[in-house]
Amino acid sequence: MKEKPSPLDEDFSMLTERRAPENLAILFVILCFHNVWITKYRKPVLRGEIAKRARDLIRKVCKTKEIEVIRGHVSRDHVHIFVSVPSHISVSQLV
């Protein structure tokens, strides 16, 4: 009976096919950042429609920059966001 390949082999099989010359190594880069934004003087203004609008704007900007939002939370006076970022985006461009 033929063994079923592991999920790891399936996920990375496409990368070995794109490998050009044998002397070049394949580089994997995973960039994840945890950002926290706070309101001025930590005033609790992120409530109701304002909180929803802030969340929607963050999602929209991340989608246009190909940033994956892993987790996020909008509190009354701050926003937490944990994202996975493509390697061509610097930290300064993210914030």
C-alpha positions as CSV (number, residue, x, y, z in Angstrom):
1,M,0.0,0.0,0.0
2,K,1.3,3.4,-1.0
3,E,2.0,5.9,1.9
4,K,0.0,9.1,1.9
5,P,2.3,12.1,1.8
6,S,2.3,14.3,4.8
7,P,0.5,17.7,4.7
8,L,3.8,19.4,5.0
9,D,5.1,17.7,1.9
10,E,2.0,18.8,0.0
11,D,2.2,22.4,1.1
12,F,5.9,22.8,0.1
13,S,5.9,20.7,-3.1
14,M,5.1,23.7,-5.3
15,L,8.3,25.5,-4.0
16,T,10.6,22.7,-5.0
17,E,9.1,22.8,-8.5
18,R,10.0,26.5,-8.9
19,R,13.5,26.0,-7.8
20,A,15.8,27.3,-10.5
21,P,19.5,26.4,-10.3
22,E,20.6,23.7,-7.9
23,N,23.1,26.0,-6.1
24,L,20.4,28.5,-5.0
25,A,18.7,28.0,-1.7
26,I,15.0,28.7,-1.1
27,L,14.4,31.3,1.5
28,F,11.2,31.4,3.7
29,V,10.3,34.6,5.4
30,I,7.4,34.9,7.8
31,L,6.9,38.4,9.3
32,C,4.4,38.8,12.1
33,F,3.8,42.0,14.0
34,H,1.7,42.9,17.1
35,N,0.7,46.6,16.9
36,V,-1.1,48.6,19.5
37,W,-2.6,52.0,18.7
38,I,-3.9,54.2,21.5
39,T,-6.2,57.2,21.4
40,K,-4.8,60.6,22.4
41,Y,-4.7,60.8,26.2
42,R,-6.2,57.3,26.2
43,K,-9.7,58.8,26.0
44,P,-12.4,56.1,25.6
45,V,-13.7,57.2,22.2
46,L,-13.7,53.9,20.3
47,R,-17.3,52.8,21.0
48,G,-20.2,51.9,18.8
49,E,-20.1,53.2,15.2
50,I,-16.6,54.7,15.7
51,A,-15.2,51.3,16.8
52,K,-16.9,49.5,13.8
53,R,-15.5,52.2,11.4
54,A,-12.0,51.8,12.8
55,R,-12.2,48.0,12.5
56,D,-13.5,48.3,8.9
57,L,-10.8,50.8,7.9
58,I,-8.0,48.6,9.4
59,R,-9.4,45.5,7.5
60,K,-9.6,47.5,4.2
61,V,-6.1,48.9,4.5
62,C,-4.7,45.4,5.3
63,K,-6.5,43.9,2.4
64,T,-5.2,46.4,-0.1
65,K,-1.6,45.9,1.1
66,E,-2.0,42.0,1.2
67,I,-1.6,41.9,4.9
68,E,-3.3,39.0,6.7
69,V,-5.0,39.9,10.0
70,I,-4.5,37.0,12.3
71,R,-6.1,38.5,15.4
72,G,-7.4,41.9,16.4
73,H,-9.4,43.7,19.0
74,V,-10.8,47.2,19.3
75,S,-11.1,48.4,22.9
76,R,-12.5,51.8,24.1
77,D,-9.1,53.5,24.2
78,H,-6.8,51.2,22.1
79,V,-6.6,48.8,19.2
80,H,-4.6,45.5,19.2
81,I,-3.8,43.9,15.9
82,F,-1.6,40.9,15.1
83,V,-0.8,40.6,11.4
84,S,1.3,38.6,9.0
85,V,3.1,40.8,6.5
86,P,4.6,40.1,3.1
87,S,8.4,40.4,3.0
88,H,8.3,43.4,0.7
89,I,6.5,45.6,3.2
90,S,8.7,47.3,5.9
91,V,7.6,48.0,9.4
92,S,7.4,51.7,8.7
93,Q,5.0,51.1,5.9
94,L,2.9,48.8,8.1
95,V,2.4,51.4,10.8
